[in-house]
């Protein structure tokens, strides 16, 4: 049998955590400083800036910079999300829902 009170508490905690993740602002810059990306803890990109003139940079170089920046920003976002989720973590918040 499900413990409704614990289920409601878990839902409230999850909603609060989602709000914190949405409000997080993580800024990352590409390795050569060509681009800056702003991403939330819920991994939504809110801003992309071109910081330098791209003339003189090959398409391959630009593509590599963008790829590395996206991977770096995603990893930072995931790390921040894991820290923010703290007690919920994976399935830990589901413990004790059944009697």
DRENTORKOL-3810 file (N, C-alpha, C; in nm, 4 decimals):
REM DRENTORKOL-3810
@n.u->0.0841; n.v->-0.1184; n.w->0.0000; ca.u->0.0000; ca.v->0.0000; ca.w->0.0000; c.u->0.0887; c.v->0.1248; c.w->0.0000
@n.u->0.0534; n.v->0.2203; n.w->-0.0800; ca.u->0.1312; ca.v->0.3431; ca.w->-0.0907; c.u->0.1041; c.v->0.4362; c.w->0.0266
@n.u->0.2102; n.v->0.5010; n.w->0.0731; ca.u->0.1976; ca.v->0.6030; ca.w->0.1766; c.u->0.1772; c.v->0.7366; c.w->0.1054
@n.u->0.0527; n.v->0.7807; n.w->0.0990; ca.u->0.0167; ca.v->0.9012; ca.w->0.0254; c.u->0.0875; c.v->1.0250; c.w->0.0789
@n.u->0.1020; n.v->1.0358; n.w->0.2089; ca.u->0.1664; ca.v->1.1521; ca.w->0.2683; c.u->0.3118; c.v->1.1618; c.w->0.2209
@n.u->0.3831; n.v->1.0490; n.w->0.2221; ca.u->0.5226; ca.v->1.0500; ca.w->0.1767; c.u->0.5314; c.v->1.0776; c.w->0.0273
@n.u->0.4372; n.v->1.0271; n.w->-0.0472; ca.u->0.4341; ca.v->1.0512; ca.w->-0.1912; c.u->0.4132; c.v->1.1994; c.w->-0.2201
@n.u->0.3247; n.v->1.2638; n.w->-0.1468; ca.u->0.3001; ca.v->1.4071; ca.w->-0.1639; c.u->0.4223; c.v->1.4894; c.w->-0.1228
@n.u->0.4908; n.v->1.4468; n.w->-0.0161; ca.u->0.6129; ca.v->1.5152; ca.w->0.0269; c.u->0.7209; c.v->1.5039; c.w->-0.0800
@n.u->0.7340; n.v->1.3851; n.w->-0.1380; ca.u->0.8316; ca.v->1.3638; ca.w->-0.2436; c.u->0.8000; c.v->1.4517; c.w->-0.3644
@n.u->0.6733; n.v->1.4598; n.w->-0.4006; ca.u->0.6332; ca.v->1.5427; ca.w->-0.5145; c.u->0.6655; c.v->1.6895; c.w->-0.4885
@n.u->0.6387; n.v->1.7356; n.w->-0.3666; ca.u->0.6685; ca.v->1.8744; ca.w->-0.3304; c.u->0.8189; c.v->1.8994; c.w->-0.3392
@n.u->0.8978; n.v->1.8078; n.w->-0.2862; ca.u->1.0436; ca.v->1.8209; ca.w->-0.2912; c.u->1.0938; c.v->1.8224; c.w->-0.4346
@n.u->1.0379; n.v->1.7370; n.w->-0.5188; ca.u->1.0786; ca.v->1.7315; ca.w->-0.6589; c.u->1.0431; c.v->1.8619; c.w->-0.7315
@n.u->0.9257; n.v->1.9167; n.w->-0.7041; ca.u->0.8849; ca.v->2.0438; ca.w->-0.7661; c.u->0.9757; c.v->2.1585; c.w->-0.7219
@n.u->1.0109; n.v->2.1609; n.w->-0.5933; ca.u->1.1008; ca.v->2.2649; ca.w->-0.5425; c.u->1.2388; c.v->2.2519; c.w->-0.6070
@n.u->1.2855; n.v->2.1287; n.w->-0.6205; ca.u->1.4155; ca.v->2.1044; ca.w->-0.6823; c.u->1.4142; c.v->2.1485; c.w->-0.8280
@n.u->1.3053; n.v->2.1193; n.w->-0.8998; ca.u->1.2945; ca.v->2.1610; ca.w->-1.0401; c.u->1.3013; c.v->2.3133; c.w->-1.0511
@n.u->1.2362; n.v->2.3836; n.w->-0.9601; ca.u->1.2409; ca.v->2.5303; ca.w->-0.9621; c.u->1.3828; c.v->2.5800; c.w->-0.9390
@n.u->1.4557; n.v->2.5159; n.w->-0.8455; ca.u->1.5942; ca.v->2.5558; ca.w->-0.8200; c.u->1.6812; c.v->2.5296; c.w->-0.9428
@n.u->1.6602; n.v->2.4147; n.w->-1.0068; ca.u->1.7381; ca.v->2.3811; ca.w->-1.1264; c.u->1.7101; c.v->2.4801; c.w->-1.2391
@n.u->1.5834; n.v->2.5146; n.w->-1.2576; ca.u->1.5461; ca.v->2.6104; ca.w->-1.3628; c.u->1.6071; c.v->2.7481; c.w->-1.3367
@n.u->1.6247; n.v->2.7836; n.w->-1.2088; ca.u->1.6756; ca.v->2.9157; ca.w->-1.1723; c.u->1.8287; c.v->2.9241; c.w->-1.1756
@n.u->1.8963; n.v->2.8095; n.w->-1.1787; ca.u->2.0429; ca.v->2.8108; ca.w->-1.1821; c.u->2.0930; c.v->2.8720; c.w->-1.3115
@n.u->2.2001; n.v->2.9472; n.w->-1.3012; ca.u->2.2632; ca.v->3.0070; ca.w->-1.4183; c.u->2.4086; c.v->2.9617; c.w->-1.4211
@n.u->2.4438; n.v->2.8875; n.w->-1.5253; ca.u->2.5794; ca.v->2.8364; ca.w->-1.5404; c.u->2.6338; c.v->2.8924; c.w->-1.6713
@n.u->2.7465; n.v->2.9622; n.w->-1.6624; ca.u->2.8093; ca.v->3.0204; ca.w->-1.7822; c.u->2.9400; c.v->2.9471; c.w->-1.8083
@n.u->2.9591; n.v->2.9092; n.w->-1.9321; ca.u->3.0829; ca.v->2.8433; ca.w->-1.9735; c.u->3.1348; c.v->2.9127; c.w->-2.0986
@n.u->3.2660; n.v->2.9154; n.w->-2.1115; ca.u->3.3317; ca.v->2.9740; ca.w->-2.2281; c.u->3.4053; c.v->2.8639; c.w->-2.3025
@n.u->3.4038; n.v->2.8705; n.w->-2.4347; ca.u->3.4711; ca.v->2.7698; ca.w->-2.5164; c.u->3.6222; c.v->2.7774; c.w->-2.4945
@n.u->3.6935; n.v->2.6684; n.w->-2.5259; ca.u->3.8375; ca.v->2.6622; ca.w->-2.4980; c.u->3.9195; c.v->2.7797; c.w->-2.5525
@n.u->3.8899; n.v->2.8273; n.w->-2.6721; ca.u->3.9659; ca.v->2.9376; ca.w->-2.7304; c.u->3.8983; c.v->3.0730; c.w->-2.7081
@n.u->3.7939; n.v->3.0737; n.w->-2.6253; ca.u->3.7263; ca.v->3.1979; ca.w->-2.5917; c.u->3.6433; c.v->3.2583; c.w->-2.7039
@n.u->3.6027; n.v->3.1755; n.w->-2.7991; ca.u->3.5221; ca.v->3.2265; ca.w->-2.9105; c.u->3.3759; c.v->3.2442; c.w->-2.8741
@n.u->3.3257; n.v->3.1566; n.w->-2.7851; ca.u->3.1825; ca.v->3.1547; ca.w->-2.7535; c.u->3.1610; c.v->3.1460; c.w->-2.6029
@n.u->3.0442; n.v->3.1944; n.w->-2.5604; ca.u->3.0001; ca.v->3.1776; ca.w->-2.4219; c.u->2.8584; c.v->3.1229; c.w->-2.4263
@n.u->2.8297; n.v->3.0285; n.w->-2.3394; ca.u->2.6983; ca.v->2.9661; ca.w->-2.3349; c.u->2.6450; c.v->2.9748; c.w->-2.1923
@n.u->2.5193; n.v->3.0101; n.w->-2.1799; ca.u->2.4523; ca.v->3.0132; ca.w->-2.0500; c.u->2.3471; c.v->2.9039; c.w->-2.0507
@n.u->2.3522; n.v->2.8194; n.w->-1.9471; ca.u->2.2635; ca.v->2.7038; ca.w->-1.9375; c.u->2.2108; c.v->2.6942; c.w->-1.7945
@n.u->2.0914; n.v->2.6397; n.w->-1.7784; ca.u->2.0331; ca.v->2.6247; ca.w->-1.6453; c.u->2.0698; c.v->2.4877; c.w->-1.5881
@n.u->2.0367; n.v->2.4675; n.w->-1.4627; ca.u->2.0579; ca.v->2.3376; ca.w->-1.3996; c.u->1.9696; c.v->2.2300; c.w->-1.4597
@n.u->1.8630; n.v->2.2720; n.w->-1.5268; ca.u->1.7749; ca.v->2.1761; ca.w->-1.5951; c.u->1.8135; c.v->2.1611; c.w->-1.7419
@n.u->1.9329; n.v->2.2102; n.w->-1.7752; ca.u->1.9959; ca.v->2.1935; ca.w->-1.9059; c.u->1.9232; c.v->2.2635; c.w->-2.0202
@n.u->1.8653; n.v->2.3770; n.w->-1.9905; ca.u->1.8046; ca.v->2.4589; ca.w->-2.0954; c.u->1.8999; c.v->2.5733; c.w->-2.1273
@n.u->1.9370; n.v->2.5850; n.w->-2.2532; ca.u->2.0272; ca.v->2.6915; ca.w->-2.2963; c.u->1.9474; c.v->2.8209; c.w->-2.3049
@n.u->1.9959; n.v->2.9232; n.w->-2.2360; ca.u->1.9244; ca.v->3.0511; ca.w->-2.2373; c.u->1.9965; c.v->3.1573; c.w->-2.3203
@n.u->2.1263; n.v->3.1365; n.w->-2.3433; ca.u->2.1991; ca.v->3.2388; ca.w->-2.4180; c.u->2.3251; c.v->3.1786; c.w->-2.4798
@n.u->2.3548; n.v->3.2227; n.w->-2.6012; ca.u->2.4792; ca.v->3.1884; ca.w->-2.6692; c.u->2.5374; c.v->3.3195; c.w->-2.7201
@n.u->2.6637; n.v->3.3454; n.w->-2.6865; ca.u->2.7286; ca.v->3.4685; ca.w->-2.7304; c.u->2.8515; c.v->3.4339; c.w->-2.8132
@n.u->2.8732; n.v->3.5112; n.w->-2.9179; ca.u->2.9971; ca.v->3.5039; ca.w->-2.9950; c.u->3.0859; c.v->3.6138; c.w->-2.9378
@n.u->3.1992; n.v->3.5737; n.w->-2.8801; ca.u->3.2840; ca.v->3.6683; ca.w->-2.8093; c.u->3.3933; c.v->3.7303; c.w->-2.8959
@n.u->3.4296; n.v->3.6640; n.w->-3.0045; ca.u->3.5378; ca.v->3.7135; ca.w->-3.0900; c.u->3.4954; c.v->3.7051; c.w->-3.2362
@n.u->3.5630; n.v->3.7820; n.w->-3.3178; ca.u->3.5407; ca.v->3.7769; ca.w->-3.4619; c.u->3.5781; c.v->3.6375; c.w->-3.5115
@n.u->3.4895; n.v->3.5752; n.w->-3.5852; ca.u->3.5131; ca.v->3.4388; ca.w->-3.6319; c.u->3.5897; c.v->3.4339; c.w->-3.7642
@n.u->3.6137; n.v->3.5502; n.w->-3.8244; ca.u->3.6922; ca.v->3.5534; ca.w->-3.9483; c.u->3.8310; c.v->3.4974; c.w->-3.9172
@n.u->3.8787; n.v->3.4146; n.w->-4.0044; ca.u->4.0098; ca.v->3.3538; ca.w->-3.9841; c.u->4.0039; c.v->3.2200; c.w->-3.9122
@n.u->3.8850; n.v->3.1824; n.w->-3.8682; ca.u->3.8666; ca.v->3.0515; ca.w->-3.8045; c.u->3.7950; c.v->2.9606; c.w->-3.9041
@n.u->3.8449; n.v->2.8412; n.w->-3.9193; ca.u->3.7827; ca.v->2.7473; ca.w->-4.0136; c.u->3.6512; c.v->2.6937; c.w->-3.9564
@n.u->3.5668; n.v->2.6451; n.w->-4.0445; ca.u->3.4411; ca.v->2.5836; ca.w->-4.0007; c.u->3.4686; c.v->2.4698; c.w->-3.9031
@n.u->3.5706; n.v->2.3903; n.w->-3.9312; ca.u->3.6050; ca.v->2.2772; ca.w->-3.8449; c.u->3.6431; c.v->2.3251; c.w->-3.7052
@n.u->3.7207; n.v->2.4337; n.w->-3.6988; ca.u->3.7614; ca.v->2.4883; ca.w->-3.5698; c.u->3.6398; c.v->2.5401; c.w->-3.4927
@n.u->3.5517; n.v->2.6102; n.w->-3.5620; ca.u->3.4309; ca.v->2.6636; ca.w->-3.4983; c.u->3.3418; c.v->2.5500; c.w->-3.4499
@n.u->3.3229; n.v->2.4492; n.w->-3.5331; ca.u->3.2407; ca.v->2.3337; ca.w->-3.4948; c.u->3.2986; c.v->2.2636; c.w->-3.3723
@n.u->3.4304; n.v->2.2486; n.w->-3.3689; ca.u->3.4964; ca.v->2.1844; ca.w->-3.2545; c.u->3.4761; c.v->2.2669; c.w->-3.1280
@n.u->3.4909; n.v->2.3994; n.w->-3.1383; ca.u->3.4706; ca.v->2.4886; ca.w->-3.0240; c.u->3.3286; c.v->2.4757; c.w->-2.9686
@n.u->3.2310; n.v->2.4753; n.w->-3.0582; ca.u->3.0911; ca.v->2.4655; ca.w->-3.0157; c.u->3.0658; c.v->2.3311; c.w->-2.9485
@n.u->3.1150; n.v->2.2249; n.w->-3.0081; ca.u->3.0962; ca.v->2.0908; ca.w->-2.9512; c.u->3.1586; c.v->2.0821; c.w->-2.8119
@n.u->3.2818; n.v->2.1301; n.w->-2.7976; ca.u->3.3482; ca.v->2.1252; ca.w->-2.6677; c.u->3.2760; c.v->2.2117; c.w->-2.5652
@n.u->3.2274; n.v->2.3273; n.w->-2.6088; ca.u->3.1536; ca.v->2.4153; ca.w->-2.5186; c.u->3.0237; c.v->2.3502; c.w->-2.4727
@n.u->2.9509; n.v->2.2887; n.w->-2.5642; ca.u->2.8248; ca.v->2.2217; ca.w->-2.5279; c.u->2.8508; c.v->2.1084; c.w->-2.4280
@n.u->2.9536; n.v->2.0296; n.w->-2.4528; ca.u->2.9864; ca.v->1.9193; ca.w->-2.3614; c.u->3.0274; c.v->1.9713; c.w->-2.2238
@n.u->3.1069; n.v->2.0771; n.w->-2.2215; ca.u->3.1514; ca.v->2.1364; ca.w->-2.0950; c.u->3.0323; c.v->2.1927; c.w->-2.0170
@n.u->2.9453; n.v->2.2656; n.w->-2.0860; ca.u->2.8287; ca.v->2.3261; ca.w->-2.0203; c.u->2.7317; c.v->2.2193; c.w->-1.9702
@n.u->2.7119; n.v->2.1152; n.w->-2.0489; ca.u->2.6230; ca.v->2.0065; ca.w->-2.0073; c.u->2.6775; c.v->1.9366; c.w->-1.8830
@n.u->2.8071; n.v->1.9103; n.w->-1.8820; ca.u->2.8685; ca.v->1.8452; ca.w->-1.7651; c.u->2.8559; c.v->1.9338; c.w->-1.6410
@n.u->2.8793; n.v->2.0634; n.w->-1.6561; ca.u->2.8648; ca.v->2.1558; ca.w->-1.5426; c.u->2.7213; c.v->2.1601; c.w->-1.4926
@n.u->2.6272; n.v->2.1604; n.w->-1.5858; ca.u->2.4859; ca.v->2.1616; ca.w->-1.5502; c.u->2.4465; c.v->2.0343; c.w->-1.4756
@n.u->2.4954; n.v->1.9215; n.w->-1.5242; ca.u->2.4650; ca.v->1.7942; ca.w->-1.4582; c.u->2.5238; c.v->1.7887; c.w->-1.3181
@n.u->2.6456; n.v->1.8377; n.w->-1.3022; ca.u->2.7088; ca.v->1.8388; ca.w->-1.1700; c.u->2.6310; c.v->1.9287; c.w->-1.0738
@n.u->2.5889; n.v->2.0448; n.w->-1.1215; ca.u->2.5105; ca.v->2.1363; ca.w->-1.0379; c.u->2.3758; c.v->2.0740; c.w->-1.0014
@n.u->2.3160; n.v->2.0048; n.w->-1.0965; ca.u->2.1867; ca.v->1.9406; ca.w->-1.0712; c.u->2.1997; c.v->1.8308; c.w->-0.9660
@n.u->2.3045; n.v->1.7514; n.w->-0.9760; ca.u->2.3246; ca.v->1.6444; ca.w->-0.8774; c.u->2.3425; c.v->1.7022; c.w->-0.7377
@n.u->2.4163; n.v->1.8123; n.w->-0.7287; ca.u->2.4375; ca.v->1.8766; ca.w->-0.6008; c.u->2.3058; c.v->1.9332; c.w->-0.5468
@n.u->2.2268; n.v->1.9952; n.w->-0.6324; ca.u->2.0999; ca.v->2.0548; ca.w->-0.5906; c.u->1.9989; c.v->1.9494; c.w->-0.5492
@n.u->2.0040; n.v->1.8340; n.w->-0.6136; ca.u->1.9073; ca.v->1.7290; ca.w->-0.5835; c.u->1.9382; c.v->1.6622; c.w->-0.4501
@n.u->2.0605; n.v->1.6653; n.w->-0.4073; ca.u->2.0989; ca.v->1.6168; ca.w->-0.2758; c.u->2.0235; c.v->1.4953; c.w->-0.2284
@n.u->1.9289; n.v->1.5166; n.w->-0.1385; ca.u->1.8561; ca.v->1.4085; ca.w->-0.0747; c.u->1.7661; c.v->1.3266; c.w->-0.1648
@n.u->1.7238; n.v->1.3830; n.w->-0.2762; ca.u->1.6341; ca.v->1.3081; ca.w->-0.3627; c.u->1.7111; c.v->1.1965; c.w->-0.4305
@n.u->1.8271; n.v->1.2305; n.w->-0.4865; ca.u->1.9158; ca.v->1.1400; ca.w->-0.5581; c.u->1.8559; c.v->1.0099; c.w->-0.6072
@n.u->1.8715; n.v->0.9821; n.w->-0.7310; ca.u->1.8273; ca.v->0.8581; ca.w->-0.7979; c.u->1.6920; c.v->0.8125; c.w->-0.7449
@n.u->1.6891; n.v->0.6970; n.w->-0.6826; ca.u->1.5622; ca.v->0.6427; ca.w->-0.6342; c.u->1.5515; c.v->0.6542; c.w->-0.4820
@n.u->1.6495; n.v->0.7187; n.w->-0.4201; ca.u->1.6501; ca.v->0.7308; ca.w->-0.2748; c.u->1.5241; c.v->0.7931; c.w->-0.2178
@n.u->1.4660; n.v->0.8865; n.w->-0.2878; ca.u->1.3454; ca.v->0.9528; ca.w->-0.2394; c.u->1.2233; c.v->0.8637; c.w->-0.2439
@n.u->1.2322; n.v->0.7505; n.w->-0.3102; ca.u->1.1190; ca.v->0.6588; ca.w->-0.3201; c.u->1.1121; c.v->0.5601; c.w->-0.2040
@n.u->1.2202; n.v->0.5532; n.w->-0.1266; ca.u->1.2231; ca.v->0.4595; ca.w->-0.0146; c.u->1.1122; c.v->0.4933; c.w->0.0848
@n.u->1.0470; n.v->0.3935; n.w->0.1333; ca.u->0.9453; ca.v->0.4111; ca.w->0.2354; c.u->0.8094; c.v->0.4534; c.w->0.1844
@n.u->0.7862; n.v->0.4493; n.w->0.0539; ca.u->0.6553; ca.v->0.4866; ca.w->0.0009; c.u->0.5523; c.v->0.3762; c.w->0.0208
@n.u->0.5990; n.v->0.2568; n.w->0.0381; ca.u->0.5059; ca.v->0.1461; ca.w->0.0605; c.u->0.5175; c.v->0.0992; c.w->0.2039
@n.u->0.4089; n.v->0.0531; n.w->0.2546; ca.u->0.4066; ca.v->0.0041; ca.w->0.3939; c.u->0.4119; c.v->-0.1464; c.w->0.3961
END
